[in-house]
């Protein structure tokens, strides 16, 4: 059979967030600012839609960062 770890469990998300708190706090601040601007301007404004795109991009970056940290964590276990 081939070598490797099939079905290896990823670390919990809370552990990954704790590992890189600064990045995730910036993502949270970005989301809060975008939501406040969206609430204050309303859907008829260009700022609303720009913040909508910003909010979507922040969510994508959040999940990409989680995935990258999980891969680094699993790669670190293989070196032992």
C-alpha positions in Angstrom: 0.0 0.0 0.0 1.0 3.6 -0.4 2.5 5.6 2.4 0.8 8.7 3.9 -1.8 9.6 6.3 -5.2 9.1 4.8 -8.1 10.7 6.7 -5.8 12.6 9.1 -7.8 14.7 11.5 -7.3 18.5 11.3 -6.8 20.5 14.5 -9.8 22.3 16.0 -10.5 25.7 14.6 -10.2 27.3 18.0 -6.6 26.2 18.2 -5.8 27.6 14.8 -7.4 30.9 15.6 -5.5 31.1 18.9 -2.3 30.4 17.0 -2.7 33.5 14.8 -4.9 35.9 16.8 -3.7 39.1 15.2 -4.8 38.1 11.7 -8.2 36.9 12.9 -8.8 40.0 14.9 -8.1 42.1 11.8 -10.6 40.0 9.9 -13.2 40.5 12.6 -12.6 44.2 12.7 -12.9 44.4 8.9 -16.2 42.6 9.1 -17.6 44.8 11.8 -16.6 48.0 10.0 -18.2 46.7 6.8 -21.4 45.8 8.5 -21.6 49.2 10.2 -21.2 51.0 6.9 -23.7 48.7 5.3 -26.3 49.4 8.0 -25.7 53.2 8.0 -25.7 53.7 4.2 -28.5 51.4 3.0 -28.7 49.3 -0.2 -29.2 52.3 -2.5 -25.6 53.5 -1.9 -22.4 52.4 -3.7 -20.6 52.1 -0.3 -23.1 49.4 0.7 -22.2 47.3 -2.3 -18.5 47.9 -1.9 -18.7 46.8 1.7 -20.7 43.8 0.6 -17.8 42.7 -1.6 -15.3 43.5 1.2 -17.3 41.4 3.6 -17.4 38.5 1.1 -13.6 38.8 0.5 -13.0 38.8 4.2 -14.9 35.6 4.7 -12.9 33.9 1.9 -9.6 35.1 3.3 -10.7 33.8 6.8 -11.3 30.3 5.5 -8.2 30.3 3.4 -6.1 31.3 6.4 -7.8 28.5 8.5 -7.0 26.0 5.7 -3.4 27.1 5.5 -2.8 27.0 9.2 -4.3 23.5 9.3 -2.0 22.3 6.5 1.0 23.8 8.3 0.0 22.0 11.5 -0.4 18.7 9.8 2.9 19.1 7.9 4.6 19.8 11.3 3.3 16.5 12.7 4.8 14.6 9.7 8.3 15.8 10.5 8.4 14.2 13.9 
